[in-house]
Amino acid sequence: MRKSGGGRGTAFGSPWRRAEPHLTFFDMATTKQRRAAKRNIKRAQKAWKGMTKRQHTLAQPQGRIRKKPGSTGRGRFYRVMVRPKGEFVSFRVQDVGKKGGLERLAGRRSSGSWDTVSWLVGKNAARVTSNGQLKITGKKEKTALKQIRGPIVHVKGDIFRAHPARNVPEGEKPTAAMRRAQRKNIKKAQRARRRG
């Protein structure tokens, strides 16, 4: 049996443990523990490498807290989704006109073709009606959003959904509207030539 160290220390005979009770001492790890730790680290790294970016985000403690863009309704833009995001592999935001009013989110397909994924309309250039549809009030925004057909319906937060303008097949061209525009342009050119 151990002596108490003459009353100066604890039952284990160390005189300084009473002065600093917050200090704790651990034994060194055994070789078996070190091997297990290395194995666990390698296993975790392998699992991490196999995860997608989305899974990485969710694995972080702050990852579940972050809200998706547009879902809260407190942003500066209304997002009008025209085509599903899954059709595209990369994206680019383009300002239409001056900064902040209207932006176009363009997406590139795996085939290489580009198309509009969604429109970002500044909240000062649009308003939400009582039946949940988005009404574009800005003059410039109205002209740029002629590529949208049908009503712009609310989904959630600042996100709305609309249909893209119909793609006219080459066999149906020139359409009646195209012919009218051609005739108008020809007459305009003829008038200019007569004057000059």
Steps between C-alpha positions, in 0.01 A plus 500: 500500500619849405570769754313824483820702464508649850166675475625748237350330194215272398462131564742435210777704658535779242528830687402730206170337397308674775622842382387436137199266502409590139808318365432143398749254361438226247712199419663495158301318230587137449608369160161331462322835560731683255433237233123528557517881479687486166248250368209725605660806337551314170141374512368854559714643218375234259138575594562877459650454152196297395256778598346760270532874573145501635582215740815686615285802584245295692775321692617835645320619813413834337396329174144425612444856620566671163185568298483458123514824295156655448320276749473760780337780299742764630726535193538791254367304199205289395622180328289387203590138420457426129674162456599227750851539643578131445522547121820706535859433607631856555348844555574869439320813623470787251387855576236623255521878467626688805609318816239370745178526299486180297741205484495186287627168632629314195577128509717284278380150412735202469455531120654851517184701424408793727150596614324711764448313827336784693454876514585710806268802514574782746228547761468867404394395146231245589224428750306196619125507439239381751461165317876428529609589147798722421418815305797668327461878523838625372506610134839345419420181691177450301683505166770258614247256645321447168673160501251388766153375412203458729458623858793523743381285793634511858684192634652611834684799648633707209480210252248495213447264206416579136513330161756591233385651172413240237792392283393543137627213277696598188233344275240753623721803429447770391197544723227755428659743749839461330345571158328813634830622647682431170240694298518790745881509480496488117254792483715695749813441286313603180382827662855577613635436149238732340595780739876458446 
